Amino acid sequence: VKNKVVREVMDFIKGHQLLVDQVLQENISEADELTMEQINLVVGILSKVWPYEESDEYGFVQGLFGMMSSLFSSDLENLTFSQSARSLENQRKSELKKFQLCFSLSSYLYFMVTKKSLRLQVSGSLDDYNTNSGLQQLTLTSLGSLLNSATAVLERAAEEKSLLLNKIRDINELSRQEVDEVINMCVREDYVSSSDNIQKRRYVAMVEMCQVAGNRDQLITLLLLLTEHVLNVILIHFQDSSIVSASSEAMRTITYGAKSDSGQDISLLSGKLIPILERLELLGEDKVGRDLKVFRRLVTSLKEMTIQKLAL
């Protein structure tokens, strides 16, 4: 590694192997706020510098891919939302952190696929579990699950942001009841008293809606970048003449084998991808707040390739 900063960061990571290992083995579904911060920090650093490490004697690659396999296949869009406003606020923060983690992992995967020629299998079986760690291999089917979750959350976040911006624009038209509903939703009922007039209530509601809309906008930005990574990784695989595991021993370690994929596996994956891609095509620039021309070209390219794979 020629870059001095990257080299120093890698040396720092190697010097704290036990701590990094511990963080990579955390159960994300049970992680509290502090633990999620630690996981995001460690994975964020690893995703940027560890691709340049030639060997994996430290086992971090398996840790990253194990985390991908577990997280990408989980039901990310169906977080358990409590009825309390405070919990809603915490859930929004938690959702953002989970997709920040997904983005960091997808960045690492994108680098491995584009620069290291890593290739994933389409699907796995019980025989594909890593016998040493108990981790299931990362597959294109796992990426399909992640894409589905990201699309669902992206649609929801865009709708929520659009509704909030409309309410902010029409803040002076909202009734006292509507304003109080916004204040309660945003956990700021302690900011106003029953004697406060409608002007103050509208001001508090507007400020809080701006904060929530900002959170949704952050999430949208993150999800678009994450989705682009996943779309590109799948497209690269589909553009290959055959979808097999990487030939090198290092890549075999990552993919837990060198099993060739059947045409049926590819057709099943293609059938699941098409409706997701069609939903992505329908994303509105007005609600997302972004220019989606390049994004839509990528979606269209993968959709055309997916239709071809489905017809095989």
C-alpha positions in Angstrom: 0.0 0.0 0.0 1.6 3.3 -1.2 -0.7 5.7 0.6 0.8 6.5 4.0 -2.6 7.3 5.6 -4.2 4.1 4.4 -1.1 2.1 5.6 -1.3 3.7 9.1 -5.0 3.0 9.4 -4.4 -0.6 8.4 -1.6 -0.9 11.0 -4.0 0.6 13.6 -6.7 -2.0 12.7 -4.2 -4.9 12.9 -3.0 -3.6 16.3 -6.6 -3.8 17.6 -7.6 -7.1 16.1 -9.4 -8.4 19.2 -11.6 -5.3 19.4 -12.4 -5.4 15.7 -13.2 -9.1 15.9 -15.5 -8.5 18.8 -17.4 -5.7 17.0 -17.8 -7.8 13.8 -19.3 -10.6 15.8 -22.0 -8.5 17.5 -25.6 -9.5 17.0 -27.0 -6.5 15.0 -30.6 -7.3 15.8 -29.9 -6.9 19.6 -27.4 -4.0 19.3 -28.1 -0.9 21.4 -27.4 2.6 20.1 -23.8 2.7 21.3 -23.0 -0.8 19.9 -24.5 0.3 16.5 -22.2 3.3 16.6 -19.2 1.1 17.2 -20.2 -1.3 14.4 -20.8 1.5 11.9 -17.4 3.0 12.8 -15.5 -0.3 12.5 -17.2 -1.4 9.3 -17.0 2.1 7.8 -13.2 2.1 8.3 -12.7 -1.5 7.1 -14.8 -1.0 4.0 -12.5 1.9 2.9 -9.0 0.5 3.7 -9.2 -3.3 4.0 -9.8 -4.0 0.3 -6.1 -3.0 -0.1 -4.9 -5.7 2.3 -3.5 -8.6 0.2 -3.9 -11.4 2.8 -6.7 -12.1 5.3 -4.8 -13.7 8.1 -6.8 -11.5 10.5 -10.2 -13.0 9.4 -11.8 -9.6 8.8 -13.0 -10.5 5.3 -15.0 -13.5 6.6 -16.4 -11.2 9.4 -17.5 -8.6 6.8 -19.1 -11.2 4.5 -20.8 -13.0 7.4 -22.3 -9.7 8.5 -23.5 -9.0 4.9 -25.1 -12.4 4.6 -27.0 -12.0 7.9 -28.0 -8.4 7.5 -28.8 -8.4 3.8 -31.2 -11.3 4.1 -33.0 -9.9 7.1 -36.4 -8.0 6.9 -34.9 -4.5 7.1 -38.0 -2.7 6.0 -40.2 -4.0 8.8 -38.7 -2.5 11.9 -41.0 -2.8 14.9 -42.4 0.7 15.4 -43.8 1.4 18.9 -46.9 3.6 19.3 -44.9 6.1 21.5 -43.5 9.2 19.8 -40.2 8.8 21.6 -39.8 5.3 20.2 -40.7 6.6 16.7 -37.9 9.1 16.9 -35.5 6.4 18.1 -36.7 4.1 15.3 -35.9 6.7 12.7 -32.4 7.1 14.0 -32.0 3.3 14.2 -33.2 2.9 10.7 -30.7 5.4 9.4 -27.9 3.6 11.2 -28.8 0.2 9.9 -28.8 1.4 6.3 -25.5 3.3 6.9 -24.1 -0.1 7.9 -25.6 -1.7 4.8 -24.1 1.1 2.6 -20.6 0.6 4.1 -20.8 -3.2 3.5 -22.1 -2.7 0.0 -19.2 -0.3 -0.7 -16.8 -3.0 0.3 -18.6 -5.6 -1.8 -18.7 -3.3 -4.8 -14.9 -2.8 -4.6 -14.3 -6.6 -4.3 -16.5 -7.3 -7.3 -15.2 -4.5 -9.6 -11.5 -4.5 -8.5 -10.9 -8.0 -7.2 -13.1 -9.9 -9.6 -15.1 -11.5 -6.8 -18.1 -13.4 -8.1 -21.0 -14.6 -6.0 -23.2 -17.6 -6.5 -26.8 -17.0 -7.3 -28.2 -19.0 -4.3 -26.9 -21.1 -1.5 -28.0 -24.3 0.2 -27.6 -25.9 3.6 -24.4 -27.5 2.3 -23.0 -24.0 1.7 -22.8 -23.0 5.4 -19.3 -22.3 6.6 -18.7 -25.2 9.0 -16.2 -23.2 11.1 -18.3 -20.1 11.7 -21.9 -21.3 11.0 -22.3 -18.4 8.6 -24.4 -18.7 5.5 -22.7 -17.6 2.3 -23.5 -14.3 0.7 -25.4 -14.8 -2.6 -27.0 -12.8 -5.3 -30.3 -13.9 -3.8 -29.2 -12.1 -0.6 -28.6 -9.0 -2.6 -32.1 -9.3 -4.1 -33.5 -9.4 -0.6 -31.5 -6.2 0.3 -32.7 -4.5 -2.9 -36.3 -5.3 -2.0 -35.9 -3.9 1.5 -34.1 -0.8 0.3 -36.7 -0.2 -2.4 -39.6 -0.5 0.2 -37.9 1.9 2.6 -37.0 4.3 -0.2 -40.6 4.5 -1.3 -41.8 5.1 2.2 -39.2 7.7 3.0 -39.9 9.6 -0.2 -43.6 9.6 0.6 -43.0 10.7 4.2 -40.7 13.5 3.1 -43.2 14.7 0.5 -46.0 14.8 3.0 -43.9 16.7 5.5 -42.8 19.3 3.0 -46.4 19.8 1.9 -47.4 20.3 5.6 -44.5 22.8 6.1 -45.6 24.7 3.0 -49.2 24.9 4.3 -48.3 25.4 8.0 -50.4 28.5 8.3 -53.4 26.5 7.0 -53.2 23.7 9.6 -55.8 23.6 12.3 -54.8 23.5 16.0 -55.6 19.8 16.1 -53.4 19.1 13.1 -50.5 21.1 14.6 -50.8 19.3 17.9 -50.7 16.0 16.1 -47.4 17.0 14.5 -46.0 18.2 17.8 -47.0 14.9 19.5 -45.5 12.9 16.6 -42.2 14.7 16.9 -41.9 14.3 20.7 -42.0 17.9 21.5 -45.2 18.2 23.5 -43.0 19.5 26.4 -42.1 22.5 24.2 -45.6 23.9 24.3 -48.3 24.4 27.0 -52.0 24.4 26.7 -52.0 28.2 27.0 -49.7 28.7 24.0 -51.3 30.3 21.0 -51.5 28.8 17.6 -48.6 30.8 16.2 -46.1 29.3 18.7 -47.6 25.9 18.1 -47.2 26.2 14.3 -43.6 27.4 14.8 -42.7 24.4 16.9 -44.5 22.0 14.5 -42.6 23.5 11.5 -39.2 23.2 13.2 -39.8 19.6 14.1 -41.2 18.7 10.7 -38.1 20.1 9.1 -35.9 17.9 11.4 -37.9 14.8 10.5 -37.8 15.7 6.8 -34.1 16.2 7.1 -33.7 12.7 8.5 -35.8 11.2 5.7 -33.7 13.1 3.2 -30.5 11.6 4.7 -32.1 8.2 4.4 -33.1 8.7 0.8 -29.6 9.8 -0.1 -28.1 6.7 1.6 -30.6 4.3 0.0 -30.0 5.7 -3.5 -26.3 5.1 -3.1 -26.8 1.7 -1.6 -29.2 0.7 -4.3 -26.8 1.8 -7.0 -24.1 -0.4 -5.5 -26.4 -3.4 -5.4 -27.8 -2.8 -9.0 -24.2 -2.5 -10.3 -23.0 -5.7 -8.6 -25.9 -7.7 -9.9 -25.5 -6.2 -13.4 -21.8 -7.1 -13.5 -22.7 -10.7 -12.6 -25.4 -10.9 -15.2 -23.1 -9.5 -17.9 -20.6 -12.3 -17.3 -20.9 -15.2 -19.6 -21.4 -17.5 -16.6 -22.1 -16.9 -13.0 -19.8 -18.9 -10.9 -17.7 -18.4 -7.8 -14.3 -16.8 -8.1 -11.5 -19.1 -9.1 -8.8 -18.0 -6.7 -8.4 -19.7 -3.3 -8.9 -16.4 -1.5 -12.2 -15.8 -3.2 -13.3 -19.4 -2.6 -12.8 -18.7 1.1 -15.2 -15.8 0.8 -17.9 -17.6 -1.2 -17.6 -20.9 0.7 -17.1 -23.0 -2.4 -17.1 -23.1 -6.2 -20.5 -24.4 -7.0 -21.8 -23.5 -10.5 -25.3 -22.0 -10.7 -28.1 -23.6 -12.5 -30.3 -21.9 -15.0 -33.3 -22.4 -12.7 -31.5 -20.5 -9.9 -30.9 -17.6 -12.3 -34.5 -17.6 -13.6 -35.9 -17.6 -10.0 -33.7 -14.7 -9.1 -34.7 -12.8 -12.3 -38.4 -13.4 -11.6 -38.0 -11.8 -8.1 -35.9 -8.9 -9.4 -38.2 -7.7 -12.2 -41.1 -6.3 -10.0 -38.5 -4.6 -7.7 -36.9 -2.9 -10.7 -40.3 -1.8 -12.0 -40.9 -0.1 -8.6 -37.6 1.6 -8.8 -38.5 2.9 -12.3 -41.6 4.5 -10.9 -39.7 6.6 -8.2 -40.7 10.2 -8.7 -38.0 12.9 -8.8 -40.4 15.3 -7.1 -40.8 13.1 -4.0 -37.2 11.9 -3.9 -35.8 15.3 -4.5 -33.0 14.1 -6.8 -32.2 13.9 -10.5 -32.8 10.2 -11.3 -31.7 10.1 -15.0 -28.5 8.2 -14.4 -30.1 6.0 -11.7 -33.0 5.1 -14.1 -30.6 4.2 -16.9 -28.9 1.8 -14.5 -32.3 0.3 -13.5 -33.3 0.0 -17.1 -30.1 -1.7 -18.1 -30.4 -4.3 -15.3 -34.1 -4.8 -16.1 -33.3 -5.6 -19.8 -30.5 -8.0 -18.8 -32.8 -9.6 -16.2 -35.5 -10.2 -18.8 -33.0 -11.9 -21.0 -31.9 -14.1 -18.2 -35.5 -15.0 -17.4 -36.0 -16.0 -21.0 -33.1 -18.4 -21.1 
